[in-house]
Amino acid sequence: MPLKILAYGANGAQMSAGTQALVDAGHAVRAFTRSPKGAERWQAAGVDAFTGDMADLDALRRASEGQDALFMHVPLITDPNDDRNAYGLNALRAAKDAGITRVVWNTGGPIMDPSSTTDPGAVLWRTLQEDGFSFLGLVPITYMENLLGPWTMEGLRQGKLLYPTPEPFKMQWGAAADFGRVADKALQGDLPNEVLRLGGPAALDGDDLARIMGEALRRDLTYDVMTPAAFEAQLSIMAGARVAGMIAGMYGGVQANPDQFQPGFLTDPSEIEARFDLKLTSFADWVSDHRLHFTQQG
């Protein structure tokens, strides 16, 4: 059944593909973004768009009017002036005022301490439970979309796939669109009031990535490990110095202590696939879907 769904973060790298997946599934999506250009892009595609700031509770209340459900994301890492706790709480407060009770939420990253008062993921999780929402939380493992960055294009020109993880290190890369595909399925029935980890269908090391991408692009590729510093320099152009430094620092930890970090990048996909009756996007299919991007720039 088509629903009216308010999508927060709809113009962001982690949520735009998922929001589009909800549109493709036939839902009437209202894309919330603080970027006027982002709103114009959604409107040009025939999608209702609302421009506003998540710090503005009144704007969130207006955006929430008439909606059946939320598809939301509050970034794990933001500008230091952003109050992530306030953003998420404002979204839920506005939803409650508008009579919205159903939420699918991309946590943005792992919730290390559910009792934390400073981790926005922990704060939102408790609020969803305490305020009586029906919800599904989805914890991303890592995004295939990370490979759309300039480091990949640079590597392809050299016949390499570049990324800052050791070659043997396995990750279950997930497609951002799958967050919307899972949300579509979940919102059709009873939401489980749980937080589940969402990655890809297979655990892939560096050589696996290079082989699969090479086969999809019909070229020979080898995997090569970037230094965290090189990754940070390129990411900072896109995401800013603070965000780039924190992410590069995490990958530095992976390079220094891979065994310690390895469990956090693996999950059993069968629970998500069985519970929501879908097949998660394979890396081969994702590369094929983005073939034009890689061939034009690589």
DABEL-V519683 format. One record per residue. N is the residue number from 1. RES is the residue in one small letter. PSI is psi as a letter, one per 40 degrees, with the letter a starting at -180 (999 if undefined). BURIAL is # if it has 16 or more other ideal C-beta (glycine too) atoms within 10 Angstrom, else .. D_CENTER is the distance of its C-alpha to the mean C-alpha in Angstrom with 1 decimal. Layout:
n=N res=RES psi=PSI burial=BURIAL d_center=D_CENTER
n=N res=RES psi=PSI burial=BURIAL d_center=D_CENTER
This chain:
n=1 res=m psi=h burial=. d_center=24.5
n=2 res=p psi=i burial=. d_center=22.7
n=3 res=l psi=i burial=# d_center=21.4
n=4 res=k psi=h burial=. d_center=20.9
n=5 res=i psi=h burial=# d_center=17.3
n=6 res=l psi=h burial=# d_center=16.3
n=7 res=a psi=h burial=# d_center=12.7
n=8 res=y psi=i burial=# d_center=11.9
n=9 res=g psi=f burial=# d_center=9.8
n=10 res=a psi=d burial=# d_center=10.5
n=11 res=n psi=e burial=# d_center=11.4
n=12 res=g psi=i burial=# d_center=8.5
n=13 res=a psi=d burial=# d_center=7.0
n=14 res=q psi=e burial=# d_center=3.3
n=15 res=m psi=e burial=# d_center=5.5
n=16 res=s psi=d burial=# d_center=8.6
n=17 res=a psi=d burial=# d_center=8.7
n=18 res=g psi=d burial=# d_center=7.9
n=19 res=t psi=d burial=# d_center=10.5
n=20 res=q psi=d burial=# d_center=12.7
n=21 res=a psi=d burial=# d_center=12.7
n=22 res=l psi=d burial=# d_center=14.1
n=23 res=v psi=d burial=# d_center=16.6
n=24 res=d psi=d burial=. d_center=17.6
n=25 res=a psi=e burial=# d_center=18.3
n=26 res=g psi=e burial=. d_center=20.8
n=27 res=h psi=i burial=# d_center=19.4
n=28 res=a psi=g burial=. d_center=20.6
n=29 res=v psi=h burial=# d_center=17.5
n=30 res=r psi=h burial=# d_center=18.0
n=31 res=a psi=h burial=# d_center=15.4
n=32 res=f psi=h burial=# d_center=15.6
n=33 res=t psi=i burial=# d_center=15.4
n=34 res=r psi=e burial=# d_center=17.6
n=35 res=s psi=h burial=. d_center=18.1
n=36 res=p psi=d burial=. d_center=21.2
n=37 res=k psi=d burial=. d_center=20.5
n=38 res=g psi=d burial=# d_center=17.0
n=39 res=a psi=d burial=# d_center=19.0
n=40 res=e psi=d burial=. d_center=21.6
n=41 res=r psi=d burial=# d_center=19.3
n=42 res=w psi=d burial=# d_center=18.2
n=43 res=q psi=d burial=. d_center=21.9
n=44 res=a psi=d burial=. d_center=23.1
n=45 res=a psi=e burial=. d_center=21.2
n=46 res=g psi=e burial=. d_center=22.9
n=47 res=v psi=h burial=# d_center=20.1
n=48 res=d psi=h burial=# d_center=21.1
n=49 res=a psi=i burial=# d_center=19.6
n=50 res=f psi=h burial=# d_center=20.3
n=51 res=t psi=h burial=# d_center=20.4
n=52 res=g psi=a burial=# d_center=20.5
n=53 res=d psi=h burial=. d_center=19.6
n=54 res=m psi=e burial=# d_center=18.0
n=55 res=a psi=e burial=. d_center=21.1
n=56 res=d psi=g burial=. d_center=23.3
n=57 res=l psi=d burial=# d_center=23.8
n=58 res=d psi=d burial=. d_center=26.3
n=59 res=a psi=d burial=# d_center=23.9
n=60 res=l psi=d burial=# d_center=21.3
n=61 res=r psi=d burial=. d_center=24.2
n=62 res=r psi=d burial=. d_center=25.2
n=63 res=a psi=d burial=# d_center=21.8
n=64 res=s psi=e burial=# d_center=21.8
n=65 res=e psi=h burial=. d_center=25.2
n=66 res=g psi=e burial=. d_center=25.7
n=67 res=q psi=i burial=# d_center=22.1
n=68 res=d psi=d burial=# d_center=21.8
n=69 res=a psi=i burial=# d_center=18.3
n=70 res=l psi=i burial=# d_center=15.2
n=71 res=f psi=h burial=# d_center=11.6
n=72 res=m psi=i burial=# d_center=10.2
n=73 res=h psi=h burial=# d_center=8.0
n=74 res=v psi=h burial=# d_center=10.0
n=75 res=p psi=i burial=# d_center=9.0
n=76 res=l psi=d burial=# d_center=10.2
n=77 res=i psi=h burial=# d_center=12.4
n=78 res=t psi=i burial=# d_center=14.2
n=79 res=d psi=i burial=. d_center=17.7
n=80 res=p psi=e burial=. d_center=20.3
n=81 res=n psi=e burial=. d_center=21.8
n=82 res=d psi=h burial=. d_center=18.8
n=83 res=d psi=g burial=. d_center=19.4
n=84 res=r psi=d burial=# d_center=16.1
n=85 res=n psi=d burial=# d_center=18.2
n=86 res=a psi=d burial=# d_center=20.0
n=87 res=y psi=d burial=# d_center=17.1
n=88 res=g psi=d burial=# d_center=15.7
n=89 res=l psi=d burial=# d_center=19.3
n=90 res=n psi=d burial=# d_center=20.3
n=91 res=a psi=d burial=# d_center=17.9
n=92 res=l psi=d burial=# d_center=19.2
n=93 res=r psi=d burial=# d_center=22.7
n=94 res=a psi=d burial=# d_center=22.7
n=95 res=a psi=d burial=# d_center=21.4
n=96 res=k psi=d burial=. d_center=24.2
n=97 res=d psi=d burial=. d_center=26.7
n=98 res=a psi=e burial=# d_center=25.8
n=99 res=g psi=e burial=. d_center=26.2
n=100 res=i psi=h burial=# d_center=22.6
n=101 res=t psi=e burial=# d_center=22.2
n=102 res=r psi=h burial=# d_center=19.2
n=103 res=v psi=h burial=# d_center=15.6
n=104 res=v psi=h burial=# d_center=12.4
n=105 res=w psi=h burial=# d_center=10.1
n=106 res=n psi=h burial=# d_center=6.6
n=107 res=t psi=e burial=# d_center=8.4
n=108 res=g psi=e burial=# d_center=6.3
n=109 res=g psi=i burial=# d_center=8.6
n=110 res=p psi=i burial=. d_center=12.0
n=111 res=i psi=h burial=# d_center=14.6
n=112 res=m psi=d burial=. d_center=17.6
n=113 res=d psi=g burial=. d_center=20.3
n=114 res=p psi=e burial=. d_center=20.1
n=115 res=s psi=e burial=. d_center=23.2
n=116 res=s psi=i burial=. d_center=22.0
n=117 res=t psi=e burial=. d_center=22.8
n=118 res=t psi=d burial=. d_center=20.9
n=119 res=d psi=h burial=# d_center=17.4
n=120 res=p psi=d burial=# d_center=15.6
n=121 res=g psi=d burial=# d_center=13.8
n=122 res=a psi=d burial=# d_center=17.3
n=123 res=v psi=d burial=# d_center=18.9
n=124 res=l psi=d burial=# d_center=16.6
n=125 res=w psi=d burial=# d_center=17.1
n=126 res=r psi=d burial=. d_center=20.8
n=127 res=t psi=d burial=# d_center=21.0
n=128 res=l psi=d burial=# d_center=19.5
n=129 res=q psi=d burial=. d_center=22.2
n=130 res=e psi=d burial=. d_center=25.0
n=131 res=d psi=e burial=. d_center=24.7
n=132 res=g psi=f burial=. d_center=24.8
n=133 res=f psi=i burial=# d_center=21.6
n=134 res=s psi=h burial=# d_center=20.7
n=135 res=f psi=i burial=# d_center=17.0
n=136 res=l psi=h burial=# d_center=14.4
n=137 res=g psi=h burial=# d_center=11.9
n=138 res=l psi=h burial=# d_center=9.1
n=139 res=v psi=h burial=# d_center=8.6
n=140 res=p psi=h burial=# d_center=6.2
n=141 res=i psi=c burial=# d_center=9.0
n=142 res=t psi=i burial=# d_center=8.0
n=143 res=y psi=h burial=# d_center=6.5
n=144 res=m psi=d burial=# d_center=9.6
n=145 res=e psi=e burial=# d_center=8.7
n=146 res=n psi=d burial=# d_center=10.0
n=147 res=l psi=e burial=# d_center=13.3
n=148 res=l psi=e burial=# d_center=13.6
n=149 res=g psi=i burial=# d_center=14.8
n=150 res=p psi=d burial=. d_center=18.6
n=151 res=w psi=d burial=# d_center=19.2
n=152 res=t psi=d burial=# d_center=18.7
n=153 res=m psi=d burial=# d_center=21.0
n=154 res=e psi=d burial=# d_center=23.5
n=155 res=g psi=d burial=# d_center=23.7
n=156 res=l psi=d burial=# d_center=24.2
n=157 res=r psi=e burial=. d_center=27.2
n=158 res=q psi=e burial=. d_center=28.6
n=159 res=g psi=f burial=. d_center=27.9
n=160 res=k psi=i burial=# d_center=25.3
n=161 res=l psi=h burial=# d_center=21.7
n=162 res=l psi=h burial=# d_center=20.8
n=163 res=y psi=i burial=# d_center=18.3
n=164 res=p psi=f burial=# d_center=19.1
n=165 res=t psi=i burial=# d_center=19.3
n=166 res=p psi=i burial=# d_center=22.7
n=167 res=e psi=d burial=. d_center=23.5
n=168 res=p psi=e burial=. d_center=24.1
n=169 res=f psi=h burial=# d_center=20.9
n=170 res=k psi=h burial=# d_center=18.9
n=171 res=m psi=i burial=# d_center=15.2
n=172 res=q psi=g burial=# d_center=13.4
n=173 res=w psi=h burial=# d_center=11.0
n=174 res=g psi=i burial=# d_center=8.7
n=175 res=a psi=h burial=# d_center=8.2
n=176 res=a psi=d burial=# d_center=5.3
n=177 res=a psi=d burial=# d_center=8.4
n=178 res=d psi=d burial=# d_center=9.1
n=179 res=f psi=d burial=# d_center=7.1
n=180 res=g psi=d burial=# d_center=9.7
n=181 res=r psi=d burial=# d_center=12.3
n=182 res=v psi=d burial=# d_center=12.3
n=183 res=a psi=d burial=# d_center=12.4
n=184 res=d psi=d burial=# d_center=15.3
n=185 res=k psi=d burial=# d_center=17.2
n=186 res=a psi=d burial=# d_center=16.8
n=187 res=l psi=e burial=# d_center=18.0
n=188 res=q psi=e burial=. d_center=21.0
n=189 res=g psi=a burial=. d_center=22.4
n=190 res=d psi=h burial=. d_center=22.7
n=191 res=l psi=i burial=# d_center=19.5
n=192 res=p psi=e burial=. d_center=20.0
n=193 res=n psi=f burial=. d_center=19.5
n=194 res=e psi=i burial=. d_center=17.6
n=195 res=v psi=h burial=# d_center=14.5
n=196 res=l psi=i burial=# d_center=13.6
n=197 res=r psi=h burial=# d_center=11.7
n=198 res=l psi=h burial=# d_center=9.7
n=199 res=g psi=a burial=# d_center=10.1
n=200 res=g psi=i burial=# d_center=12.3
n=201 res=p psi=e burial=# d_center=15.9
n=202 res=a psi=i burial=# d_center=17.6
n=203 res=a psi=h burial=# d_center=17.9
n=204 res=l psi=h burial=# d_center=18.6
n=205 res=d psi=a burial=# d_center=20.5
n=206 res=g psi=d burial=# d_center=21.1
n=207 res=d psi=d burial=. d_center=24.0
n=208 res=d psi=d burial=# d_center=22.2
n=209 res=l psi=d burial=# d_center=19.5
n=210 res=a psi=d burial=# d_center=22.4
n=211 res=r psi=d burial=# d_center=24.5
n=212 res=i psi=d burial=# d_center=22.0
n=213 res=m psi=d burial=# d_center=20.9
n=214 res=g psi=d burial=# d_center=24.6
n=215 res=e psi=d burial=. d_center=25.7
n=216 res=a psi=d burial=# d_center=23.3
n=217 res=l psi=e burial=# d_center=24.5
n=218 res=r psi=f burial=. d_center=28.0
n=219 res=r psi=i burial=. d_center=28.6
n=220 res=d psi=h burial=. d_center=29.2
n=221 res=l psi=i burial=# d_center=26.5
n=222 res=t psi=i burial=. d_center=26.7
n=223 res=y psi=h burial=# d_center=24.2
n=224 res=d psi=i burial=. d_center=24.8
n=225 res=v psi=h burial=# d_center=23.4
n=226 res=m psi=i burial=# d_center=22.6
n=227 res=t psi=i burial=. d_center=23.9
n=228 res=p psi=d burial=# d_center=21.5
n=229 res=a psi=d burial=. d_center=23.6
n=230 res=a psi=d burial=. d_center=23.2
n=231 res=f psi=d burial=# d_center=19.4
n=232 res=e psi=d burial=# d_center=19.6
n=233 res=a psi=d burial=. d_center=22.0
n=234 res=q psi=d burial=# d_center=19.9
n=235 res=l psi=d burial=# d_center=16.6
n=236 res=s psi=d burial=# d_center=18.7
n=237 res=i psi=d burial=. d_center=19.7
n=238 res=m psi=d burial=. d_center=16.2
n=239 res=a psi=e burial=# d_center=14.8
n=240 res=g psi=i burial=. d_center=18.2
n=241 res=a psi=d burial=. d_center=20.2
n=242 res=r psi=d burial=. d_center=19.0
n=243 res=v psi=d burial=# d_center=15.3
n=244 res=a psi=d burial=# d_center=16.5
n=245 res=g psi=d burial=# d_center=19.1
n=246 res=m psi=d burial=. d_center=17.1
n=247 res=i psi=d burial=# d_center=14.6
n=248 res=a psi=d burial=# d_center=17.8
n=249 res=g psi=d burial=. d_center=19.6
n=250 res=m psi=d burial=. d_center=17.2
n=251 res=y psi=d burial=# d_center=17.8
n=252 res=g psi=d burial=# d_center=21.5
n=253 res=g psi=d burial=. d_center=21.5
n=254 res=v psi=d burial=# d_center=20.2
n=255 res=q psi=d burial=# d_center=23.0
n=256 res=a psi=d burial=. d_center=25.6
n=257 res=n psi=g burial=. d_center=24.9
n=258 res=p psi=d burial=. d_center=22.9
n=259 res=d psi=d burial=. d_center=24.5
n=260 res=q psi=d burial=. d_center=23.3
n=261 res=f psi=d burial=# d_center=19.6
n=262 res=q psi=d burial=# d_center=19.7
n=263 res=p psi=d burial=. d_center=19.2
n=264 res=g psi=e burial=# d_center=15.9
n=265 res=f psi=e burial=# d_center=14.4
n=266 res=l psi=i burial=. d_center=16.1
n=267 res=t psi=i burial=# d_center=16.0
n=268 res=d psi=h burial=. d_center=18.0
n=269 res=p psi=e burial=# d_center=16.3
n=270 res=s psi=d burial=. d_center=19.4
n=271 res=e psi=d burial=. d_center=18.9
n=272 res=i psi=d burial=# d_center=15.8
n=273 res=e psi=d burial=. d_center=17.7
n=274 res=a psi=d burial=. d_center=20.9
n=275 res=r psi=d burial=# d_center=20.0
n=276 res=f psi=e burial=# d_center=18.2
n=277 res=d psi=f burial=. d_center=20.4
n=278 res=l psi=i burial=. d_center=18.1
n=279 res=k psi=h burial=. d_center=17.5
n=280 res=l psi=i burial=# d_center=14.2
n=281 res=t psi=h burial=# d_center=13.9
n=282 res=s psi=i burial=# d_center=16.0
n=283 res=f psi=d burial=# d_center=15.6
n=284 res=a psi=d burial=. d_center=18.9
n=285 res=d psi=d burial=# d_center=17.9
n=286 res=w psi=d burial=# d_center=14.7
n=287 res=v psi=d burial=# d_center=17.0
n=288 res=s psi=d burial=. d_center=19.6
n=289 res=d psi=d burial=. d_center=17.5
n=290 res=h psi=e burial=# d_center=16.9
n=291 res=r psi=d burial=. d_center=20.4
n=292 res=l psi=d burial=. d_center=21.7
n=293 res=h psi=d burial=. d_center=19.3
n=294 res=f psi=d burial=# d_center=20.5
n=295 res=t psi=d burial=. d_center=24.1
n=296 res=q psi=d burial=. d_center=24.5
n=297 res=q psi=e burial=. d_center=23.3
n=298 res=g psi=999 burial=# d_center=24.1
